[in-house]
Amino acid sequence: MSRKWEEKLKQIEERASYYQAKPLCSVYRPRLSKLEEPPSIWKLFHRQRQAFNFAKTCKQDVHVFALEYKTGDGQRIYLVTTYFQLWFYYKSRKNLLHCYEVIPENAVCKLYFDLEFNKPANPGADGKKMVTLLIEHVCRELQDLYGINCSAVDVFNLDSSTEEKFSRHLIFQLRDAAFKDNIHVGVYTRNRNFRLYKSSKLGKHVALEIAEDNKFFPKQSKAISEEYQYFLSSLVCNVRFSDTLRILTCEATQDNRKRPEHFNNTSISVETLEGFQSSPYPEVDRFVLSLVTKNDIKGGIRRWSYFSSEELLVYDIFKYRWCENIGRAHKSNNIMILVDLKNEVWYQKCHDPVCKAENFKSACFPLPDEVRLLFLFKEEEEFTTDEIWNNETQSCLKSSPSKLSTAASSDTDWDNDMDDANFLEATEDAELAEAAESTLQSYSSGVDEIPDEIVMEIFQE
């Protein structure tokens, strides 16, 4: 008997002994999956652009997050997953210690502030009092400029202060209102990295926690825990579309800052741009324009809004009022065209009070091939094979350890090939410029840790 055959026989005997000790169930009893079981999307990428491109092709409600990690080239790792799955692994706080929400360029978002000052350099500064005054001032401005009523109970106040630095994050939870995008919020850069609730910076041990003077409390829900509610409230891009949601803009000159009607009307200037403003998806823009240019009626796009949570583009249309609900054009009320990029369909809604009361939504129609995202990205090099992605990820993790670059946040344009680290040095502010030591600690065994099979599937497929 050959040595190879003996080894094979030994393996069979060992397996037989195992199943004798732990026999299989004689009758298969199917059961429902656990409610806590997460969905399957969990992809890591070496570059931010790759993560965004992959997210655009997913049918699930996925988002891009940045993970600070001690890699050889000093770049962050970008994670694509759902809010639910991230929380499933994130809530134990054993791993995923240094995570950031990537706020996509052009995505509708909440009003938020990143506040800090050096304590030794400002010995007489009362941080808490200044935060209170800032909230009061912003609430007054929101009332004056937009007619929005809010107070400190609508502001999620997070604290990560140390002996050296006062640091707060404020996220406004406005009712039925959000800003058009990150730029309209003011002072912030494109594809901003914003530290997550309960995360610390790389090499630091102070996480963002609920401030002791926080007055915001999420609505009670039997379906999800209070901690998950806080987590969702802290996400700047967690804004859902509704017919009553107001999209706020802030691009006025100093001369008309005190004119509320300018801000309440979020339409762009028809005289300047003839009613058209390009979204991040020009192919979709052209398709929508083709829908509202019929029978000698030349409609146009008054404004667009992008909801990253639903991968939804909402177009307000002017000069074209045909409504499927009544089978004719409205006399005065305009319509909306909504493009669902995840499911690759479009449908119509409108501003008419009767249609709104009926919660009217037209039938869904498929997008043409030239507009579908998988068609648009089919020639992207990083998606030709899974092997390319695996090689890049393994190369990133096998590089010899070194300190992260001094720029700790990426604002790289989605289609910009410039190295993240170089771009960061020019764009990121001082708060996110600190980096040291390691993150995503070694995945040792533990009940609440990320399962080894998940990590191995990502890094060593």
JOKA-V911098 format. One record per backbone hydrogen bond with DSSP energy under -0.5 kcal/mol. NH is the residue of the N-H (numbers start at 0). CO is the residue of the C=O. If there is no record, write none. Layout:
# JOKA-V911098
NH_CO ; NH_CO
This chain:
# JOKA-V911098
5_1 ; 6_2 ; 7_3 ; 8_4 ; 9_5 ; 10_6 ; 11_7 ; 12_8 ; 13_9 ; 14_10 ; 15_11 ; 16_12 ; 17_13 ; 18_14 ; 19_15 ; 20_16 ; 21_17 ; 29_27 ; 36_33 ; 41_39 ; 42_79 ; 44_77 ; 50_46 ; 51_47 ; 52_48 ; 53_49 ; 54_50 ; 55_51 ; 56_52 ; 56_53 ; 57_54 ; 61_59 ; 62_80 ; 64_78 ; 65_99 ; 66_76 ; 67_97 ; 70_68 ; 71_395 ; 73_70 ; 76_66 ; 77_44 ; 78_64 ; 78_76 ; 79_42 ; 80_62 ; 80_78 ; 81_40 ; 82_60 ; 85_81 ; 86_82 ; 87_83 ; 88_84 ; 89_85 ; 90_86 ; 92_89 ; 99_65 ; 100_193 ; 101_63 ; 102_100 ; 102_191 ; 103_101 ; 106_103 ; 107_305 ; 108_178 ; 109_235 ; 112_169 ; 114_112 ; 114_167 ; 116_165 ; 118_116 ; 118_163 ; 119_163 ; 121_117 ; 121_118 ; 122_119 ; 124_121 ; 126_124 ; 129_125 ; 130_126 ; 131_127 ; 132_128 ; 133_129 ; 134_130 ; 135_131 ; 136_132 ; 137_133 ; 138_134 ; 139_135 ; 140_136 ; 141_137 ; 142_138 ; 143_139 ; 144_140 ; 145_141 ; 146_141 ; 146_142 ; 147_141 ; 148_146 ; 149_147 ; 153_150 ; 154_151 ; 155_153 ; 155_170 ; 156_154 ; 157_155 ; 157_168 ; 158_208 ; 159_166 ; 161_164 ; 165_116 ; 166_164 ; 167_114 ; 168_157 ; 169_112 ; 170_155 ; 171_110 ; 171_169 ; 172_153 ; 173_171 ; 175_173 ; 176_173 ; 177_245 ; 178_108 ; 179_247 ; 184_180 ; 185_181 ; 185_182 ; 187_185 ; 191_102 ; 191_188 ; 193_100 ; 193_191 ; 195_98 ; 197_207 ; 198_195 ; 199_96 ; 203_200 ; 206_204 ; 207_198 ; 208_158 ; 208_206 ; 210_156 ; 213_210 ; 214_154 ; 228_224 ; 229_225 ; 230_226 ; 231_227 ; 232_228 ; 233_229 ; 234_230 ; 234_231 ; 235_233 ; 237_234 ; 238_236 ; 244_241 ; 245_175 ; 247_177 ; 247_245 ; 248_262 ; 255_252 ; 256_253 ; 258_255 ; 259_257 ; 261_258 ; 262_258 ; 263_259 ; 264_260 ; 265_263 ; 267_301 ; 269_267 ; 272_268 ; 273_269 ; 274_268 ; 275_272 ; 283_280 ; 284_280 ; 285_281 ; 286_282 ; 287_283 ; 288_284 ; 289_285 ; 290_286 ; 291_287 ; 292_289 ; 293_291 ; 293_296 ; 296_293 ; 297_295 ; 298_291 ; 298_296 ; 299_317 ; 301_299 ; 301_315 ; 302_315 ; 304_313 ; 305_105 ; 306_311 ; 307_305 ; 309_306 ; 310_306 ; 311_306 ; 312_338 ; 313_304 ; 313_311 ; 314_312 ; 314_336 ; 315_302 ; 315_313 ; 316_314 ; 316_334 ; 317_299 ; 322_327 ; 326_322 ; 327_322 ; 329_320 ; 334_319 ; 335_348 ; 336_314 ; 337_346 ; 338_312 ; 339_337 ; 339_344 ; 340_310 ; 340_338 ; 341_310 ; 343_339 ; 344_339 ; 345_364 ; 346_337 ; 348_335 ; 350_333 ; 355_351 ; 356_352 ; 357_353 ; 358_355 ; 359_354 ; 361_347 ; 364_345 ; 366_343 ; 370_367 ; 371_367 ; 375_371 ; 376_372 ; 377_374 ; 379_376 ; 382_379 ; 383_380 ; 387_384 ; 388_384 ; 389_385 ; 390_386 ; 391_387 ; 392_388 ; 393_389 ; 394_390 ; 395_391 ; 396_392 ; 397_393 ; 398_394 ; 404_73 ; 407_405 ; 407_431 ; 410_408 ; 415_412 ; 416_414 ; 422_418 ; 423_419 ; 424_420 ; 425_421 ; 425_422 ; 426_422 ; 426_423 ; 427_423 ; 431_428 ; 432_429 ; 443_441 ; 448_445 ; 453_450 ; 454_450 ; 455_451 ; 456_452 ; 457_453 ; 458_454 ; 459_455
